[in-house]
């Protein structure tokens, strides 16, 4: 039974799932809009929103927190550009738009983007 089991596994082991999420977060932060499967987008949303909420505070602890979890370029953009942009917003920084299924395997697709 799957009682009290949280999160999707995506047919990967733990370190591969972490690497997948890190790559998706990096792409979303740098491009501000990515196309991926619906399940990955739904799993990515809380991860990104927590990082954006964290990046709204300007201190050394936040900078180190972001640098530990993201590559330098995306952590810098999150801290310098994206965090201040959402300073007055209390959550809900991303939007998921559903798309038609992918032709190859019929996977449900979605666009996840940062709200302007």
C-alpha positions in Angstrom: 0.0 0.0 0.0 1.1 3.6 -0.7 -0.2 5.1 2.5 1.8 8.2 3.7 4.1 8.1 0.6 4.7 11.5 -0.8 6.0 12.5 -4.2 6.5 10.8 -7.5 9.4 8.5 -8.3 9.5 8.9 -12.1 11.1 5.4 -12.4 14.4 6.8 -11.0 16.5 6.3 -7.9 16.8 9.1 -5.3 19.9 10.8 -6.6 18.6 10.7 -10.2 15.3 12.3 -9.1 17.2 15.0 -7.3 19.3 15.7 -10.4 16.2 15.8 -12.5 14.5 18.4 -10.2 17.7 20.4 -10.0 17.9 20.5 -13.8 14.3 21.4 -14.2 14.6 24.2 -11.6 17.6 25.6 -13.4 15.9 25.6 -16.8 12.8 27.2 -15.3 14.7 29.9 -13.5 16.9 30.8 -16.5 14.2 30.6 -19.2 11.1 31.5 -17.0 9.1 29.0 -19.0 9.6 25.3 -19.9 7.6 22.5 -21.5 7.7 19.2 -19.7 5.3 16.4 -18.7 2.4 17.2 -16.4 3.7 15.0 -13.6 7.1 16.6 -13.6 5.6 20.1 -13.7 3.3 19.3 -10.7 6.3 17.9 -8.8 8.5 20.9 -9.7 6.0 23.6 -8.6 6.4 23.3 -4.8 10.2 23.0 -5.1 10.5 26.2 -7.2 8.0 28.2 -5.1 9.9 27.4 -1.9 13.1 28.6 -3.5 11.5 31.9 -4.7 10.0 32.5 -1.3 13.4 32.0 0.2 15.0 34.3 -2.4 12.8 37.3 -1.4 14.8 37.9 1.8 18.2 39.5 1.1 20.8 38.1 3.4 23.9 36.0 3.3 22.1 32.9 4.6 19.7 33.0 1.7 22.5 33.4 -0.8 24.4 30.4 0.6 21.1 28.3 0.7 20.5 29.0 -3.0 24.1 28.4 -4.0 24.0 25.0 -2.2 21.0 23.9 -4.2 21.4 25.5 -7.6 24.1 26.2 -10.1 25.7 29.6 -9.7 24.1 31.3 -12.7 20.5 30.3 -11.8 21.0 31.0 -8.1 22.3 34.5 -9.0 19.3 35.2 -11.2 16.9 33.9 -8.6 18.5 36.1 -5.9 19.0 39.3 -8.0 16.1 39.3 -10.4 13.3 36.9 -9.6 13.1 37.3 -5.8 12.7 41.1 -5.8 10.1 40.9 -8.6 7.8 38.9 -6.3 8.5 40.8 -3.0 4.8 41.9 -2.7 3.3 38.6 -3.8 2.5 36.0 -1.1 3.0 32.8 -3.1 1.6 31.4 -6.3 4.6 32.3 -8.4 4.1 29.6 -11.1 1.4 28.7 -13.5 0.9 25.2 -15.1 -0.9 25.2 -18.5 -1.9 21.8 -19.8 -1.1 20.8 -23.4 -2.3 18.0 -25.7 -0.5 14.6 -25.2 2.9 14.0 -26.7 2.8 12.3 -30.1 5.5 9.7 -29.4 4.2 8.1 -26.2 1.0 9.9 -25.4 2.4 11.4 -22.2 0.4 14.3 -20.8 2.3 17.5 -21.4 2.3 20.9 -19.7 4.0 24.3 -19.7 5.2 25.6 -16.4 6.0 29.3 -16.2 6.8 32.0 -13.8 3.9 34.5 -13.5 4.9 38.1 -14.5 
